[in-house]
Amino acid sequence: MTTLFYPPLFSALVFEPPQIVDLITSLVVALAVGQLAGKLRRQMVQATEGERTIRRIY
């Protein structure tokens, strides 16, 4: 989060409009990456289950 590097240092308090924009942007990016990571994990679990099924068949 870039807001941590504005004065006062290492504070999550937001005082100026650019800091609010940075905070919102960081939040949107974090939520999007979290959703993509969750989707990738679900696909990985499905692929692993499919591999196990194929191994049992053969």
Phi and psi in radians as a Rosetta constraint file:
Dihedral C 1 N 2 CA 2 C 2 CIRCULARHARMONIC -1.252 0.35
Dihedral N 2 CA 2 C 2 N 3 CIRCULARHARMONIC -0.342 0.35
Dihedral C 2 N 3 CA 3 C 3 CIRCULARHARMONIC -1.147 0.35
Dihedral N 3 CA 3 C 3 N 4 CIRCULARHARMONIC -0.339 0.35
Dihedral C 3 N 4 CA 4 C 4 CIRCULARHARMONIC -1.254 0.35
Dihedral N 4 CA 4 C 4 N 5 CIRCULARHARMONIC -0.268 0.35
Dihedral C 4 N 5 CA 5 C 5 CIRCULARHARMONIC -1.799 0.35
Dihedral N 5 CA 5 C 5 N 6 CIRCULARHARMONIC 0.119 0.35
Dihedral C 5 N 6 CA 6 C 6 CIRCULARHARMONIC -1.581 0.35
Dihedral N 6 CA 6 C 6 N 7 CIRCULARHARMONIC 2.660 0.35
Dihedral C 6 N 7 CA 7 C 7 CIRCULARHARMONIC -1.110 0.35
Dihedral N 7 CA 7 C 7 N 8 CIRCULARHARMONIC 2.467 0.35
Dihedral C 7 N 8 CA 8 C 8 CIRCULARHARMONIC -1.227 0.35
Dihedral N 8 CA 8 C 8 N 9 CIRCULARHARMONIC 2.443 0.35
Dihedral C 8 N 9 CA 9 C 9 CIRCULARHARMONIC -1.086 0.35
Dihedral N 9 CA 9 C 9 N 10 CIRCULARHARMONIC 2.484 0.35
Dihedral C 9 N 10 CA 10 C 10 CIRCULARHARMONIC 1.061 0.35
Dihedral N 10 CA 10 C 10 N 11 CIRCULARHARMONIC 0.556 0.35
Dihedral C 10 N 11 CA 11 C 11 CIRCULARHARMONIC -1.987 0.35
Dihedral N 11 CA 11 C 11 N 12 CIRCULARHARMONIC 2.414 0.35
Dihedral C 11 N 12 CA 12 C 12 CIRCULARHARMONIC -1.533 0.35
Dihedral N 12 CA 12 C 12 N 13 CIRCULARHARMONIC 0.013 0.35
Dihedral C 12 N 13 CA 13 C 13 CIRCULARHARMONIC -1.255 0.35
Dihedral N 13 CA 13 C 13 N 14 CIRCULARHARMONIC 2.465 0.35
Dihedral C 13 N 14 CA 14 C 14 CIRCULARHARMONIC -1.939 0.35
Dihedral N 14 CA 14 C 14 N 15 CIRCULARHARMONIC 2.221 0.35
Dihedral C 14 N 15 CA 15 C 15 CIRCULARHARMONIC -2.066 0.35
Dihedral N 15 CA 15 C 15 N 16 CIRCULARHARMONIC -0.457 0.35
Dihedral C 15 N 16 CA 16 C 16 CIRCULARHARMONIC -2.173 0.35
Dihedral N 16 CA 16 C 16 N 17 CIRCULARHARMONIC 2.683 0.35
Dihedral C 16 N 17 CA 17 C 17 CIRCULARHARMONIC -0.971 0.35
Dihedral N 17 CA 17 C 17 N 18 CIRCULARHARMONIC -0.713 0.35
Dihedral C 17 N 18 CA 18 C 18 CIRCULARHARMONIC -1.065 0.35
Dihedral N 18 CA 18 C 18 N 19 CIRCULARHARMONIC -0.575 0.35
Dihedral C 18 N 19 CA 19 C 19 CIRCULARHARMONIC -1.189 0.35
Dihedral N 19 CA 19 C 19 N 20 CIRCULARHARMONIC -0.643 0.35
Dihedral C 19 N 20 CA 20 C 20 CIRCULARHARMONIC -1.130 0.35
Dihedral N 20 CA 20 C 20 N 21 CIRCULARHARMONIC -0.744 0.35
Dihedral C 20 N 21 CA 21 C 21 CIRCULARHARMONIC -1.078 0.35
Dihedral N 21 CA 21 C 21 N 22 CIRCULARHARMONIC -0.783 0.35
Dihedral C 21 N 22 CA 22 C 22 CIRCULARHARMONIC -1.073 0.35
Dihedral N 22 CA 22 C 22 N 23 CIRCULARHARMONIC -0.743 0.35
Dihedral C 22 N 23 CA 23 C 23 CIRCULARHARMONIC -1.113 0.35
Dihedral N 23 CA 23 C 23 N 24 CIRCULARHARMONIC -0.782 0.35
Dihedral C 23 N 24 CA 24 C 24 CIRCULARHARMONIC -1.151 0.35
Dihedral N 24 CA 24 C 24 N 25 CIRCULARHARMONIC -0.742 0.35
Dihedral C 24 N 25 CA 25 C 25 CIRCULARHARMONIC -1.076 0.35
Dihedral N 25 CA 25 C 25 N 26 CIRCULARHARMONIC -0.769 0.35
Dihedral C 25 N 26 CA 26 C 26 CIRCULARHARMONIC -1.084 0.35
Dihedral N 26 CA 26 C 26 N 27 CIRCULARHARMONIC -0.703 0.35
Dihedral C 26 N 27 CA 27 C 27 CIRCULARHARMONIC -1.132 0.35
Dihedral N 27 CA 27 C 27 N 28 CIRCULARHARMONIC -0.772 0.35
Dihedral C 27 N 28 CA 28 C 28 CIRCULARHARMONIC -1.101 0.35
Dihedral N 28 CA 28 C 28 N 29 CIRCULARHARMONIC -0.761 0.35
Dihedral C 28 N 29 CA 29 C 29 CIRCULARHARMONIC -1.114 0.35
Dihedral N 29 CA 29 C 29 N 30 CIRCULARHARMONIC -0.761 0.35
Dihedral C 29 N 30 CA 30 C 30 CIRCULARHARMONIC -1.085 0.35
Dihedral N 30 CA 30 C 30 N 31 CIRCULARHARMONIC -0.738 0.35
Dihedral C 30 N 31 CA 31 C 31 CIRCULARHARMONIC -1.146 0.35
Dihedral N 31 CA 31 C 31 N 32 CIRCULARHARMONIC -0.711 0.35
Dihedral C 31 N 32 CA 32 C 32 CIRCULARHARMONIC -1.152 0.35
Dihedral N 32 CA 32 C 32 N 33 CIRCULARHARMONIC -0.767 0.35
Dihedral C 32 N 33 CA 33 C 33 CIRCULARHARMONIC -1.140 0.35
Dihedral N 33 CA 33 C 33 N 34 CIRCULARHARMONIC -0.672 0.35
Dihedral C 33 N 34 CA 34 C 34 CIRCULARHARMONIC -1.088 0.35
Dihedral N 34 CA 34 C 34 N 35 CIRCULARHARMONIC -0.751 0.35
Dihedral C 34 N 35 CA 35 C 35 CIRCULARHARMONIC -1.112 0.35
Dihedral N 35 CA 35 C 35 N 36 CIRCULARHARMONIC -0.771 0.35
Dihedral C 35 N 36 CA 36 C 36 CIRCULARHARMONIC -1.133 0.35
Dihedral N 36 CA 36 C 36 N 37 CIRCULARHARMONIC -0.697 0.35
Dihedral C 36 N 37 CA 37 C 37 CIRCULARHARMONIC -1.140 0.35
Dihedral N 37 CA 37 C 37 N 38 CIRCULARHARMONIC -0.701 0.35
Dihedral C 37 N 38 CA 38 C 38 CIRCULARHARMONIC -1.129 0.35
Dihedral N 38 CA 38 C 38 N 39 CIRCULARHARMONIC -0.718 0.35
Dihedral C 38 N 39 CA 39 C 39 CIRCULARHARMONIC -1.121 0.35
Dihedral N 39 CA 39 C 39 N 40 CIRCULARHARMONIC -0.736 0.35
Dihedral C 39 N 40 CA 40 C 40 CIRCULARHARMONIC -1.108 0.35
Dihedral N 40 CA 40 C 40 N 41 CIRCULARHARMONIC -0.699 0.35
Dihedral C 40 N 41 CA 41 C 41 CIRCULARHARMONIC -1.125 0.35
Dihedral N 41 CA 41 C 41 N 42 CIRCULARHARMONIC -0.739 0.35
Dihedral C 41 N 42 CA 42 C 42 CIRCULARHARMONIC -1.088 0.35
Dihedral N 42 CA 42 C 42 N 43 CIRCULARHARMONIC -0.711 0.35
Dihedral C 42 N 43 CA 43 C 43 CIRCULARHARMONIC -1.146 0.35
Dihedral N 43 CA 43 C 43 N 44 CIRCULARHARMONIC -0.638 0.35
Dihedral C 43 N 44 CA 44 C 44 CIRCULARHARMONIC -1.131 0.35
Dihedral N 44 CA 44 C 44 N 45 CIRCULARHARMONIC -0.738 0.35
Dihedral C 44 N 45 CA 45 C 45 CIRCULARHARMONIC -1.111 0.35
Dihedral N 45 CA 45 C 45 N 46 CIRCULARHARMONIC -0.730 0.35
Dihedral C 45 N 46 CA 46 C 46 CIRCULARHARMONIC -1.115 0.35
Dihedral N 46 CA 46 C 46 N 47 CIRCULARHARMONIC -0.719 0.35
Dihedral C 46 N 47 CA 47 C 47 CIRCULARHARMONIC -1.141 0.35
Dihedral N 47 CA 47 C 47 N 48 CIRCULARHARMONIC -0.688 0.35
Dihedral C 47 N 48 CA 48 C 48 CIRCULARHARMONIC -1.131 0.35
Dihedral N 48 CA 48 C 48 N 49 CIRCULARHARMONIC -0.740 0.35
Dihedral C 48 N 49 CA 49 C 49 CIRCULARHARMONIC -1.123 0.35
Dihedral N 49 CA 49 C 49 N 50 CIRCULARHARMONIC -0.692 0.35
Dihedral C 49 N 50 CA 50 C 50 CIRCULARHARMONIC -1.108 0.35
Dihedral N 50 CA 50 C 50 N 51 CIRCULARHARMONIC -0.699 0.35
Dihedral C 50 N 51 CA 51 C 51 CIRCULARHARMONIC -1.115 0.35
Dihedral N 51 CA 51 C 51 N 52 CIRCULARHARMONIC -0.733 0.35
Dihedral C 51 N 52 CA 52 C 52 CIRCULARHARMONIC -1.104 0.35
Dihedral N 52 CA 52 C 52 N 53 CIRCULARHARMONIC -0.692 0.35
Dihedral C 52 N 53 CA 53 C 53 CIRCULARHARMONIC -1.105 0.35
Dihedral N 53 CA 53 C 53 N 54 CIRCULARHARMONIC -0.784 0.35
Dihedral C 53 N 54 CA 54 C 54 CIRCULARHARMONIC -1.104 0.35
Dihedral N 54 CA 54 C 54 N 55 CIRCULARHARMONIC -0.707 0.35
Dihedral C 54 N 55 CA 55 C 55 CIRCULARHARMONIC -1.115 0.35
Dihedral N 55 CA 55 C 55 N 56 CIRCULARHARMONIC -0.650 0.35
Dihedral C 55 N 56 CA 56 C 56 CIRCULARHARMONIC -1.193 0.35
Dihedral N 56 CA 56 C 56 N 57 CIRCULARHARMONIC -0.635 0.35
Dihedral C 56 N 57 CA 57 C 57 CIRCULARHARMONIC -1.165 0.35
Dihedral N 57 CA 57 C 57 N 58 CIRCULARHARMONIC -0.733 0.35
